[in-house]
Amino acid sequence: MAGHLETEFKFELEKDGSVPPLDGLVRLGAVHEYRQRAVYCDTVDLLLTRHSITLRRRIGGSDDGWHLKLPVGPRSRREVHADLDDAPGHLRVPTELLGAVAAALGADWPADPENALVPLSFLTTQRTETELLGPEGAVLAGLSDDRVSALPSGLSMREVEVELIDGAEELLAAVEERFAEHGVERSESPSKMVWSLGSLPRRVGKGRGPRRSGPAAVLVHSYLRREVAAVVGREDAMRADEEDAVHQGRLAVRRLRSALRTFRRLFRRELSDPLRDELSWLGDLLGAPRDAEVMLEHLGGELDELPGDLVRGPVHERLRHEVGTRHDSAHDALVAALNSERYLALVDSLLDFLGDTPWRGRASKPARTVLPPLIRKAVRRAGRDRDAAAHAEGDAQLHLLHEARKRAKAVRYAYEAVAPSFGDRAGESAEEWEAATDAMGLLQDSSVATRSLTDVAAAAETAGEPSFTYGVLAGLERAGQSGDLRKGAERALDRVLPR
């Protein structure tokens, strides 16, 4: 890791404008052309941006690698470099730079696992770099004429940077005066990254999402970024099985998979579909220990409600042992997966997807135009599954209601994605669909519990213990599935899907 002090001025220039002549100030030296591709990283709440810190991974120039820029006074920044291969993954921030960011932020460095550093903007720059020479041929400064385009915002601009190399600050002042004489003023944006975000920093500061009048890509990218951070930022907590960590990681994976499906018309599906499939692998691994936790809580509660004369044998102990063993085995498998090359490749794919999202053309259209029809389509899918369940019976109906619940969750997540931008009504819709899926979840929990009871009862019989109580519990679960729980699930769907 190396660093230096960077002192530069930035100027705004019309796209078809000319760089003002610098005759009498410097001589022009060698000219180099570059096509640079840079991914800028930040937390979901733009912590680095708010502290005037820039972190990027850039290729295509004379200094490929990771660049961290820390403010030092009004005109200068300390720039710290790390090689591309210093990073633990393609777009994972090098450990040394993470340490430098944490040191710079001090107490402001977030403890929240969902504030991991993830890709924020992708910039492509066509750069013409000219050496500015002194009387004896020394390179005093470099002038970069940049034509920049940004994603997901779709913004473009032209900017000129003049950075000191061996010159004095008086040279920058003279260049600024010469540019002003030709109508070229200093840039109002402190960095390309801040410029690429448009109004987003102000809106995030107010607890709001991207403008719904802006590109759909910006809104969807913001949502994807949040959920990727929720996975990556919880890796250690999930390994340690900290409270609620696996559950929240599983939710984030579900939301990512749902977004890649609901909004799939915005992506090149030959790239988004394989990512969604691989997320399914991770979701299954996260689901197994979480399901065991839910089952222990669910069945333990049911058992506590039974009259004492119906509890025969060491039922509490057997239940805790069998379900606990299942949980521990599932968590061991999860930890092994999180330490595997396959998981590292998945994280690389997620970060790459954020860093250079394979948008289709319609993603550049206004969110308020593009996204509502996609949400309505998700609602129709949930309605079709609800109607299919209404014409089925028994286990077939339970299966179809479970499928309808998954469709309903997709609608809930879609409304959650747009709520920060679309306002209160979208937020209320998300809450309504969440209430519906929660009610339907009681039926699904009961269905899973019935299968679990079969396994626990078999283990009890093998150990010579009575299995009577497990049969009682299974009977209660079956009664609920054919009665109140099923009716509750149907009513919950009908509330959000009027017939």
Contacts in CASP RR format, 6 or more apart in sequence:
PFRMAT RR
TARGET T0000
AUTHOR 0000-0000-0000
METHOD contacts of the structure
MODEL  1
MAGHLETEFKFELEKDGSVPPLDGLVRLGAVHEYRQRAVYCDTVDLLLTR
HSITLRRRIGGSDDGWHLKLPVGPRSRREVHADLDDAPGHLRVPTELLGA
VAAALGADWPADPENALVPLSFLTTQRTETELLGPEGAVLAGLSDDRVSA
LPSGLSMREVEVELIDGAEELLAAVEERFAEHGVERSESPSKMVWSLGSL
PRRVGKGRGPRRSGPAAVLVHSYLRREVAAVVGREDAMRADEEDAVHQGR
LAVRRLRSALRTFRRLFRRELSDPLRDELSWLGDLLGAPRDAEVMLEHLG
GELDELPGDLVRGPVHERLRHEVGTRHDSAHDALVAALNSERYLALVDSL
LDFLGDTPWRGRASKPARTVLPPLIRKAVRRAGRDRDAAAHAEGDAQLHL
LHEARKRAKAVRYAYEAVAPSFGDRAGESAEEWEAATDAMGLLQDSSVAT
RSLTDVAAAAETAGEPSFTYGVLAGLERAGQSGDLRKGAERALDRVLPR
1 80 0 8 1.000
1 81 0 8 1.000
1 82 0 8 1.000
1 86 0 8 1.000
1 94 0 8 1.000
1 96 0 8 1.000
1 97 0 8 1.000
1 100 0 8 1.000
2 80 0 8 1.000
2 81 0 8 1.000
3 78 0 8 1.000
3 79 0 8 1.000
3 80 0 8 1.000
3 81 0 8 1.000
4 78 0 8 1.000
4 79 0 8 1.000
5 72 0 8 1.000
5 76 0 8 1.000
5 77 0 8 1.000
5 78 0 8 1.000
5 79 0 8 1.000
6 69 0 8 1.000
6 76 0 8 1.000
6 77 0 8 1.000
6 78 0 8 1.000
6 79 0 8 1.000
6 163 0 8 1.000
7 75 0 8 1.000
7 76 0 8 1.000
7 163 0 8 1.000
7 164 0 8 1.000
7 169 0 8 1.000
7 172 0 8 1.000
8 161 0 8 1.000
8 162 0 8 1.000
8 163 0 8 1.000
8 164 0 8 1.000
8 172 0 8 1.000
9 75 0 8 1.000
9 161 0 8 1.000
9 162 0 8 1.000
9 172 0 8 1.000
9 175 0 8 1.000
9 176 0 8 1.000
9 186 0 8 1.000
10 159 0 8 1.000
10 160 0 8 1.000
10 161 0 8 1.000
10 186 0 8 1.000
10 187 0 8 1.000
10 189 0 8 1.000
11 159 0 8 1.000
11 160 0 8 1.000
11 161 0 8 1.000
11 162 0 8 1.000
11 176 0 8 1.000
11 179 0 8 1.000
11 184 0 8 1.000
11 185 0 8 1.000
11 186 0 8 1.000
11 187 0 8 1.000
12 157 0 8 1.000
12 158 0 8 1.000
12 159 0 8 1.000
12 184 0 8 1.000
12 185 0 8 1.000
12 186 0 8 1.000
12 187 0 8 1.000
12 188 0 8 1.000
13 19 0 8 1.000
13 145 0 8 1.000
13 158 0 8 1.000
13 159 0 8 1.000
13 160 0 8 1.000
13 184 0 8 1.000
14 158 0 8 1.000
15 147 0 8 1.000
15 156 0 8 1.000
15 157 0 8 1.000
15 158 0 8 1.000
17 158 0 8 1.000
19 143 0 8 1.000
19 145 0 8 1.000
19 160 0 8 1.000
20 178 0 8 1.000
20 179 0 8 1.000
20 181 0 8 1.000
20 182 0 8 1.000
20 183 0 8 1.000
20 184 0 8 1.000
21 178 0 8 1.000
22 28 0 8 1.000
22 132 0 8 1.000
22 143 0 8 1.000
22 175 0 8 1.000
22 178 0 8 1.000
25 132 0 8 1.000
25 171 0 8 1.000
25 174 0 8 1.000
25 175 0 8 1.000
25 178 0 8 1.000
26 132 0 8 1.000
26 133 0 8 1.000
26 134 0 8 1.000
26 140 0 8 1.000
26 141 0 8 1.000
26 171 0 8 1.000
27 132 0 8 1.000
27 133 0 8 1.000
27 134 0 8 1.000
27 135 0 8 1.000
27 137 0 8 1.000
28 130 0 8 1.000
28 131 0 8 1.000
28 132 0 8 1.000
28 133 0 8 1.000
29 130 0 8 1.000
29 131 0 8 1.000
29 132 0 8 1.000
29 133 0 8 1.000
29 139 0 8 1.000
30 130 0 8 1.000
30 131 0 8 1.000
31 128 0 8 1.000
31 129 0 8 1.000
31 130 0 8 1.000
31 131 0 8 1.000
32 62 0 8 1.000
32 128 0 8 1.000
32 129 0 8 1.000
33 126 0 8 1.000
33 127 0 8 1.000
33 128 0 8 1.000
33 129 0 8 1.000
34 60 0 8 1.000
34 61 0 8 1.000
34 62 0 8 1.000
34 125 0 8 1.000
34 126 0 8 1.000
34 127 0 8 1.000
34 129 0 8 1.000
35 60 0 8 1.000
35 124 0 8 1.000
35 125 0 8 1.000
35 126 0 8 1.000
35 127 0 8 1.000
36 58 0 8 1.000
36 59 0 8 1.000
36 60 0 8 1.000
36 61 0 8 1.000
36 123 0 8 1.000
36 124 0 8 1.000
36 125 0 8 1.000
36 127 0 8 1.000
37 58 0 8 1.000
37 59 0 8 1.000
37 60 0 8 1.000
37 122 0 8 1.000
37 123 0 8 1.000
37 124 0 8 1.000
37 125 0 8 1.000
37 356 0 8 1.000
38 56 0 8 1.000
38 57 0 8 1.000
38 58 0 8 1.000
38 59 0 8 1.000
38 122 0 8 1.000
38 123 0 8 1.000
38 124 0 8 1.000
38 125 0 8 1.000
38 192 0 8 1.000
39 56 0 8 1.000
39 57 0 8 1.000
39 58 0 8 1.000
39 91 0 8 1.000
39 119 0 8 1.000
39 121 0 8 1.000
39 122 0 8 1.000
39 123 0 8 1.000
39 355 0 8 1.000
39 356 0 8 1.000
40 54 0 8 1.000
40 55 0 8 1.000
40 56 0 8 1.000
40 119 0 8 1.000
40 120 0 8 1.000
40 121 0 8 1.000
40 122 0 8 1.000
40 123 0 8 1.000
40 192 0 8 1.000
40 193 0 8 1.000
40 196 0 8 1.000
41 48 0 8 1.000
41 55 0 8 1.000
41 56 0 8 1.000
41 57 0 8 1.000
41 91 0 8 1.000
41 93 0 8 1.000
41 117 0 8 1.000
41 118 0 8 1.000
41 119 0 8 1.000
41 120 0 8 1.000
42 48 0 8 1.000
42 49 0 8 1.000
42 55 0 8 1.000
42 117 0 8 1.000
42 118 0 8 1.000
42 120 0 8 1.000
42 193 0 8 1.000
43 110 0 8 1.000
43 115 0 8 1.000
43 116 0 8 1.000
43 117 0 8 1.000
43 118 0 8 1.000
43 229 0 8 1.000
44 114 0 8 1.000
44 115 0 8 1.000
44 118 0 8 1.000
44 225 0 8 1.000
44 226 0 8 1.000
44 229 0 8 1.000
45 115 0 8 1.000
45 204 0 8 1.000
45 205 0 8 1.000
46 120 0 8 1.000
46 197 0 8 1.000
46 200 0 8 1.000
46 201 0 8 1.000
46 204 0 8 1.000
46 205 0 8 1.000
47 105 0 8 1.000
47 108 0 8 1.000
47 110 0 8 1.000
47 115 0 8 1.000
48 54 0 8 1.000
48 55 0 8 1.000
48 101 0 8 1.000
48 117 0 8 1.000
49 193 0 8 1.000
49 194 0 8 1.000
49 197 0 8 1.000
49 201 0 8 1.000
50 201 0 8 1.000
50 205 0 8 1.000
51 71 0 8 1.000
51 104 0 8 1.000
51 105 0 8 1.000
51 108 0 8 1.000
52 71 0 8 1.000
52 190 0 8 1.000
52 191 0 8 1.000
53 68 0 8 1.000
53 69 0 8 1.000
53 70 0 8 1.000
53 71 0 8 1.000
53 101 0 8 1.000
53 104 0 8 1.000
53 105 0 8 1.000
54 67 0 8 1.000
54 68 0 8 1.000
54 69 0 8 1.000
54 77 0 8 1.000
54 191 0 8 1.000
54 193 0 8 1.000
55 66 0 8 1.000
55 67 0 8 1.000
55 68 0 8 1.000
55 69 0 8 1.000
55 93 0 8 1.000
55 97 0 8 1.000
55 101 0 8 1.000
55 117 0 8 1.000
56 66 0 8 1.000
56 67 0 8 1.000
56 193 0 8 1.000
57 65 0 8 1.000
57 66 0 8 1.000
57 67 0 8 1.000
57 84 0 8 1.000
57 87 0 8 1.000
57 91 0 8 1.000
58 64 0 8 1.000
58 65 0 8 1.000
58 67 0 8 1.000
59 65 0 8 1.000
59 84 0 8 1.000
61 127 0 8 1.000
62 129 0 8 1.000
63 81 0 8 1.000
64 84 0 8 1.000
65 81 0 8 1.000
65 82 0 8 1.000
65 83 0 8 1.000
65 84 0 8 1.000
66 81 0 8 1.000
66 82 0 8 1.000
66 83 0 8 1.000
66 84 0 8 1.000
66 86 0 8 1.000
66 87 0 8 1.000
66 93 0 8 1.000
66 94 0 8 1.000
66 97 0 8 1.000
67 79 0 8 1.000
67 80 0 8 1.000
67 81 0 8 1.000
68 79 0 8 1.000
68 80 0 8 1.000
68 81 0 8 1.000
68 82 0 8 1.000
68 97 0 8 1.000
68 100 0 8 1.000
68 101 0 8 1.000
69 77 0 8 1.000
69 78 0 8 1.000
69 79 0 8 1.000
69 80 0 8 1.000
69 191 0 8 1.000
70 77 0 8 1.000
70 78 0 8 1.000
70 79 0 8 1.000
70 80 0 8 1.000
70 100 0 8 1.000
70 104 0 8 1.000
71 77 0 8 1.000
72 78 0 8 1.000
75 169 0 8 1.000
75 172 0 8 1.000
80 97 0 8 1.000
80 100 0 8 1.000
82 94 0 8 1.000
82 96 0 8 1.000
82 97 0 8 1.000
86 94 0 8 1.000
86 95 0 8 1.000
86 96 0 8 1.000
87 93 0 8 1.000
87 94 0 8 1.000
88 94 0 8 1.000
88 95 0 8 1.000
88 344 0 8 1.000
89 344 0 8 1.000
89 347 0 8 1.000
89 348 0 8 1.000
89 351 0 8 1.000
90 348 0 8 1.000
90 351 0 8 1.000
90 352 0 8 1.000
91 119 0 8 1.000
91 348 0 8 1.000
91 351 0 8 1.000
91 352 0 8 1.000
91 354 0 8 1.000
91 355 0 8 1.000
92 347 0 8 1.000
92 348 0 8 1.000
92 351 0 8 1.000
93 101 0 8 1.000
93 117 0 8 1.000
98 117 0 8 1.000
101 109 0 8 1.000
101 117 0 8 1.000
102 109 0 8 1.000
113 230 0 8 1.000
113 233 0 8 1.000
113 234 0 8 1.000
113 237 0 8 1.000
113 245 0 8 1.000
114 226 0 8 1.000
114 229 0 8 1.000
114 230 0 8 1.000
114 233 0 8 1.000
114 234 0 8 1.000
115 229 0 8 1.000
115 233 0 8 1.000
116 229 0 8 1.000
116 232 0 8 1.000
116 233 0 8 1.000
118 225 0 8 1.000
118 228 0 8 1.000
118 229 0 8 1.000
118 232 0 8 1.000
118 351 0 8 1.000
118 354 0 8 1.000
119 225 0 8 1.000
119 351 0 8 1.000
119 354 0 8 1.000
119 355 0 8 1.000
120 193 0 8 1.000
120 197 0 8 1.000
120 225 0 8 1.000
121 150 0 8 1.000
121 151 0 8 1.000
121 152 0 8 1.000
121 153 0 8 1.000
121 193 0 8 1.000
121 196 0 8 1.000
121 197 0 8 1.000
122 150 0 8 1.000
122 151 0 8 1.000
122 152 0 8 1.000
122 355 0 8 1.000
122 356 0 8 1.000
122 357 0 8 1.000
123 148 0 8 1.000
123 149 0 8 1.000
123 150 0 8 1.000
123 151 0 8 1.000
123 192 0 8 1.000
123 193 0 8 1.000
123 196 0 8 1.000
124 148 0 8 1.000
124 149 0 8 1.000
124 150 0 8 1.000
125 146 0 8 1.000
125 147 0 8 1.000
125 148 0 8 1.000
125 192 0 8 1.000
126 146 0 8 1.000
126 147 0 8 1.000
126 148 0 8 1.000
127 144 0 8 1.000
127 145 0 8 1.000
127 146 0 8 1.000
127 147 0 8 1.000
128 144 0 8 1.000
128 145 0 8 1.000
128 146 0 8 1.000
129 142 0 8 1.000
129 143 0 8 1.000
129 144 0 8 1.000
129 145 0 8 1.000
130 142 0 8 1.000
130 143 0 8 1.000
130 144 0 8 1.000
130 145 0 8 1.000
131 139 0 8 1.000
131 142 0 8 1.000
131 143 0 8 1.000
132 139 0 8 1.000
132 140 0 8 1.000
132 141 0 8 1.000
132 142 0 8 1.000
132 143 0 8 1.000
132 162 0 8 1.000
132 171 0 8 1.000
133 139 0 8 1.000
133 140 0 8 1.000
134 140 0 8 1.000
138 166 0 8 1.000
139 165 0 8 1.000
139 166 0 8 1.000
140 164 0 8 1.000
140 165 0 8 1.000
140 166 0 8 1.000
140 167 0 8 1.000
140 171 0 8 1.000
141 162 0 8 1.000
141 163 0 8 1.000
141 164 0 8 1.000
141 165 0 8 1.000
141 167 0 8 1.000
141 171 0 8 1.000
141 172 0 8 1.000
141 175 0 8 1.000
142 161 0 8 1.000
142 162 0 8 1.000
142 163 0 8 1.000
142 165 0 8 1.000
143 160 0 8 1.000
143 161 0 8 1.000
143 162 0 8 1.000
144 160 0 8 1.000
144 161 0 8 1.000
144 162 0 8 1.000
144 163 0 8 1.000
145 158 0 8 1.000
145 160 0 8 1.000
146 158 0 8 1.000
146 159 0 8 1.000
146 160 0 8 1.000
146 161 0 8 1.000
146 192 0 8 1.000
147 156 0 8 1.000
147 157 0 8 1.000
147 158 0 8 1.000
148 156 0 8 1.000
148 157 0 8 1.000
148 158 0 8 1.000
148 159 0 8 1.000
148 192 0 8 1.000
148 195 0 8 1.000
148 196 0 8 1.000
149 155 0 8 1.000
149 156 0 8 1.000
150 156 0 8 1.000
150 192 0 8 1.000
150 195 0 8 1.000
150 196 0 8 1.000
151 217 0 8 1.000
151 356 0 8 1.000
151 357 0 8 1.000
151 359 0 8 1.000
152 215 0 8 1.000
152 217 0 8 1.000
152 218 0 8 1.000
152 220 0 8 1.000
152 221 0 8 1.000
152 357 0 8 1.000
152 359 0 8 1.000
152 363 0 8 1.000
153 196 0 8 1.000
153 197 0 8 1.000
153 198 0 8 1.000
153 215 0 8 1.000
153 217 0 8 1.000
153 218 0 8 1.000
154 215 0 8 1.000
154 217 0 8 1.000
154 364 0 8 1.000
155 195 0 8 1.000
155 196 0 8 1.000
155 198 0 8 1.000
157 195 0 8 1.000
159 187 0 8 1.000
159 192 0 8 1.000
159 195 0 8 1.000
160 179 0 8 1.000
160 184 0 8 1.000
162 172 0 8 1.000
162 175 0 8 1.000
164 171 0 8 1.000
164 172 0 8 1.000
176 186 0 8 1.000
179 185 0 8 1.000
187 195 0 8 1.000
189 195 0 8 1.000
194 201 0 8 1.000
199 211 0 8 1.000
200 209 0 8 1.000
200 210 0 8 1.000
200 218 0 8 1.000
200 222 0 8 1.000
203 209 0 8 1.000
203 210 0 8 1.000
203 211 0 8 1.000
207 420 0 8 1.000
208 420 0 8 1.000
208 421 0 8 1.000
209 219 0 8 1.000
209 222 0 8 1.000
209 420 0 8 1.000
209 421 0 8 1.000
210 218 0 8 1.000
210 219 0 8 1.000
210 222 0 8 1.000
210 367 0 8 1.000
210 420 0 8 1.000
210 421 0 8 1.000
211 218 0 8 1.000
211 367 0 8 1.000
211 421 0 8 1.000
212 219 0 8 1.000
212 366 0 8 1.000
212 367 0 8 1.000
212 368 0 8 1.000
212 418 0 8 1.000
212 421 0 8 1.000
212 422 0 8 1.000
213 366 0 8 1.000
213 367 0 8 1.000
213 368 0 8 1.000
214 366 0 8 1.000
214 367 0 8 1.000
215 363 0 8 1.000
215 364 0 8 1.000
215 365 0 8 1.000
215 366 0 8 1.000
215 367 0 8 1.000
216 263 0 8 1.000
216 266 0 8 1.000
216 362 0 8 1.000
216 363 0 8 1.000
216 364 0 8 1.000
216 365 0 8 1.000
216 366 0 8 1.000
216 367 0 8 1.000
216 369 0 8 1.000
216 370 0 8 1.000
216 371 0 8 1.000
217 266 0 8 1.000
217 357 0 8 1.000
217 359 0 8 1.000
217 363 0 8 1.000
217 364 0 8 1.000
218 367 0 8 1.000
219 367 0 8 1.000
219 371 0 8 1.000
219 417 0 8 1.000
219 418 0 8 1.000
219 421 0 8 1.000
220 259 0 8 1.000
220 263 0 8 1.000
220 266 0 8 1.000
220 363 0 8 1.000
220 367 0 8 1.000
220 371 0 8 1.000
220 417 0 8 1.000
221 354 0 8 1.000
221 357 0 8 1.000
222 420 0 8 1.000
223 255 0 8 1.000
223 259 0 8 1.000
223 416 0 8 1.000
223 417 0 8 1.000
224 256 0 8 1.000
224 259 0 8 1.000
224 353 0 8 1.000
224 354 0 8 1.000
224 357 0 8 1.000
225 354 0 8 1.000
227 252 0 8 1.000
227 253 0 8 1.000
227 255 0 8 1.000
227 256 0 8 1.000
227 259 0 8 1.000
228 252 0 8 1.000
228 256 0 8 1.000
228 350 0 8 1.000
228 351 0 8 1.000
228 354 0 8 1.000
230 248 0 8 1.000
230 249 0 8 1.000
230 251 0 8 1.000
230 252 0 8 1.000
231 249 0 8 1.000
231 252 0 8 1.000
231 253 0 8 1.000
231 256 0 8 1.000
231 282 0 8 1.000
231 347 0 8 1.000
231 350 0 8 1.000
232 347 0 8 1.000
232 350 0 8 1.000
232 351 0 8 1.000
234 245 0 8 1.000
234 248 0 8 1.000
234 249 0 8 1.000
234 252 0 8 1.000
235 338 0 8 1.000
237 245 0 8 1.000
238 245 0 8 1.000
238 246 0 8 1.000
238 249 0 8 1.000
238 286 0 8 1.000
238 334 0 8 1.000
238 338 0 8 1.000
239 335 0 8 1.000
239 338 0 8 1.000
239 339 0 8 1.000
241 289 0 8 1.000
241 331 0 8 1.000
246 286 0 8 1.000
246 287 0 8 1.000
246 289 0 8 1.000
246 290 0 8 1.000
246 293 0 8 1.000
246 331 0 8 1.000
246 334 0 8 1.000
247 290 0 8 1.000
247 293 0 8 1.000
249 286 0 8 1.000
250 283 0 8 1.000
250 286 0 8 1.000
250 287 0 8 1.000
250 290 0 8 1.000
253 279 0 8 1.000
253 282 0 8 1.000
253 283 0 8 1.000
253 286 0 8 1.000
254 283 0 8 1.000
254 409 0 8 1.000
254 413 0 8 1.000
255 413 0 8 1.000
255 416 0 8 1.000
255 417 0 8 1.000
256 276 0 8 1.000
256 279 0 8 1.000
256 350 0 8 1.000
257 276 0 8 1.000
257 279 0 8 1.000
257 280 0 8 1.000
257 283 0 8 1.000
258 409 0 8 1.000
258 410 0 8 1.000
258 413 0 8 1.000
258 414 0 8 1.000
259 413 0 8 1.000
259 414 0 8 1.000
259 417 0 8 1.000
260 267 0 8 1.000
260 272 0 8 1.000
260 273 0 8 1.000
260 275 0 8 1.000
260 276 0 8 1.000
260 279 0 8 1.000
261 276 0 8 1.000
261 410 0 8 1.000
262 374 0 8 1.000
262 375 0 8 1.000
262 377 0 8 1.000
262 378 0 8 1.000
262 410 0 8 1.000
262 413 0 8 1.000
262 414 0 8 1.000
263 371 0 8 1.000
263 374 0 8 1.000
263 414 0 8 1.000
263 417 0 8 1.000
264 272 0 8 1.000
264 273 0 8 1.000
265 360 0 8 1.000
265 362 0 8 1.000
265 374 0 8 1.000
266 359 0 8 1.000
266 360 0 8 1.000
266 362 0 8 1.000
266 363 0 8 1.000
266 370 0 8 1.000
267 357 0 8 1.000
267 358 0 8 1.000
267 359 0 8 1.000
267 360 0 8 1.000
267 363 0 8 1.000
268 358 0 8 1.000
268 359 0 8 1.000
268 360 0 8 1.000
271 353 0 8 1.000
271 358 0 8 1.000
272 353 0 8 1.000
272 358 0 8 1.000
275 349 0 8 1.000
275 350 0 8 1.000
275 353 0 8 1.000
278 346 0 8 1.000
278 349 0 8 1.000
279 346 0 8 1.000
281 342 0 8 1.000
281 346 0 8 1.000
282 337 0 8 1.000
282 343 0 8 1.000
282 346 0 8 1.000
285 330 0 8 1.000
285 333 0 8 1.000
285 334 0 8 1.000
285 337 0 8 1.000
286 334 0 8 1.000
287 330 0 8 1.000
288 326 0 8 1.000
288 330 0 8 1.000
288 333 0 8 1.000
288 334 0 8 1.000
289 327 0 8 1.000
289 330 0 8 1.000
289 331 0 8 1.000
289 334 0 8 1.000
291 330 0 8 1.000
291 448 0 8 1.000
292 323 0 8 1.000
292 324 0 8 1.000
292 326 0 8 1.000
292 327 0 8 1.000
292 330 0 8 1.000
293 327 0 8 1.000
294 445 0 8 1.000
294 448 0 8 1.000
295 323 0 8 1.000
295 445 0 8 1.000
295 448 0 8 1.000
295 449 0 8 1.000
295 452 0 8 1.000
296 319 0 8 1.000
296 320 0 8 1.000
296 323 0 8 1.000
296 324 0 8 1.000
296 327 0 8 1.000
298 445 0 8 1.000
298 446 0 8 1.000
298 449 0 8 1.000
299 319 0 8 1.000
299 323 0 8 1.000
299 449 0 8 1.000
299 452 0 8 1.000
299 453 0 8 1.000
299 473 0 8 1.000
300 316 0 8 1.000
300 319 0 8 1.000
302 449 0 8 1.000
302 473 0 8 1.000
302 476 0 8 1.000
302 477 0 8 1.000
303 311 0 8 1.000
303 315 0 8 1.000
303 316 0 8 1.000
303 319 0 8 1.000
303 469 0 8 1.000
303 473 0 8 1.000
306 469 0 8 1.000
306 472 0 8 1.000
306 473 0 8 1.000
310 468 0 8 1.000
310 469 0 8 1.000
310 472 0 8 1.000
311 469 0 8 1.000
312 466 0 8 1.000
312 468 0 8 1.000
312 469 0 8 1.000
313 465 0 8 1.000
313 466 0 8 1.000
313 469 0 8 1.000
314 465 0 8 1.000
315 460 0 8 1.000
315 469 0 8 1.000
315 470 0 8 1.000
318 456 0 8 1.000
318 459 0 8 1.000
318 460 0 8 1.000
318 463 0 8 1.000
318 465 0 8 1.000
319 456 0 8 1.000
322 455 0 8 1.000
322 456 0 8 1.000
322 459 0 8 1.000
323 452 0 8 1.000
323 456 0 8 1.000
337 343 0 8 1.000
362 370 0 8 1.000
363 370 0 8 1.000
367 418 0 8 1.000
367 421 0 8 1.000
368 422 0 8 1.000
371 414 0 8 1.000
371 418 0 8 1.000
374 414 0 8 1.000
375 411 0 8 1.000
375 414 0 8 1.000
375 415 0 8 1.000
375 418 0 8 1.000
378 407 0 8 1.000
378 410 0 8 1.000
378 411 0 8 1.000
378 414 0 8 1.000
379 411 0 8 1.000
379 497 0 8 1.000
381 407 0 8 1.000
381 410 0 8 1.000
382 404 0 8 1.000
382 407 0 8 1.000
382 408 0 8 1.000
382 410 0 8 1.000
382 411 0 8 1.000
382 493 0 8 1.000
382 497 0 8 1.000
383 404 0 8 1.000
383 407 0 8 1.000
383 493 0 8 1.000
383 497 0 8 1.000
385 400 0 8 1.000
385 403 0 8 1.000
385 404 0 8 1.000
385 407 0 8 1.000
386 404 0 8 1.000
386 493 0 8 1.000
386 494 0 8 1.000
386 497 0 8 1.000
388 400 0 8 1.000
388 404 0 8 1.000
389 397 0 8 1.000
389 400 0 8 1.000
389 401 0 8 1.000
389 403 0 8 1.000
389 404 0 8 1.000
389 490 0 8 1.000
390 490 0 8 1.000
392 400 0 8 1.000
394 482 0 8 1.000
397 486 0 8 1.000
398 443 0 8 1.000
398 447 0 8 1.000
398 481 0 8 1.000
398 486 0 8 1.000
401 440 0 8 1.000
401 443 0 8 1.000
401 486 0 8 1.000
401 489 0 8 1.000
401 490 0 8 1.000
402 440 0 8 1.000
402 443 0 8 1.000
402 444 0 8 1.000
402 447 0 8 1.000
404 440 0 8 1.000
404 493 0 8 1.000
405 437 0 8 1.000
405 440 0 8 1.000
405 441 0 8 1.000
405 443 0 8 1.000
405 444 0 8 1.000
405 489 0 8 1.000
408 433 0 8 1.000
408 436 0 8 1.000
408 437 0 8 1.000
408 440 0 8 1.000
408 493 0 8 1.000
408 496 0 8 1.000
409 433 0 8 1.000
409 437 0 8 1.000
411 433 0 8 1.000
411 496 0 8 1.000
412 430 0 8 1.000
412 433 0 8 1.000
412 434 0 8 1.000
412 436 0 8 1.000
412 437 0 8 1.000
415 426 0 8 1.000
415 427 0 8 1.000
415 429 0 8 1.000
415 430 0 8 1.000
415 433 0 8 1.000
416 427 0 8 1.000
416 430 0 8 1.000
418 426 0 8 1.000
419 426 0 8 1.000
419 427 0 8 1.000
419 429 0 8 1.000
419 430 0 8 1.000
432 495 0 8 1.000
432 496 0 8 1.000
433 496 0 8 1.000
435 492 0 8 1.000
435 495 0 8 1.000
436 492 0 8 1.000
436 493 0 8 1.000
436 495 0 8 1.000
436 496 0 8 1.000
437 492 0 8 1.000
438 492 0 8 1.000
439 488 0 8 1.000
439 489 0 8 1.000
439 491 0 8 1.000
439 492 0 8 1.000
440 488 0 8 1.000
440 489 0 8 1.000
440 492 0 8 1.000
440 493 0 8 1.000
441 489 0 8 1.000
442 485 0 8 1.000
442 488 0 8 1.000
442 489 0 8 1.000
443 481 0 8 1.000
443 485 0 8 1.000
443 486 0 8 1.000
443 488 0 8 1.000
443 489 0 8 1.000
446 477 0 8 1.000
446 480 0 8 1.000
446 481 0 8 1.000
446 485 0 8 1.000
447 477 0 8 1.000
447 481 0 8 1.000
449 473 0 8 1.000
449 477 0 8 1.000
450 474 0 8 1.000
450 477 0 8 1.000
450 478 0 8 1.000
450 481 0 8 1.000
453 470 0 8 1.000
453 471 0 8 1.000
453 473 0 8 1.000
453 474 0 8 1.000
453 477 0 8 1.000
454 474 0 8 1.000
456 470 0 8 1.000
457 467 0 8 1.000
457 470 0 8 1.000
457 471 0 8 1.000
457 474 0 8 1.000
460 466 0 8 1.000
460 467 0 8 1.000
460 470 0 8 1.000
461 467 0 8 1.000
480 486 0 8 1.000
END
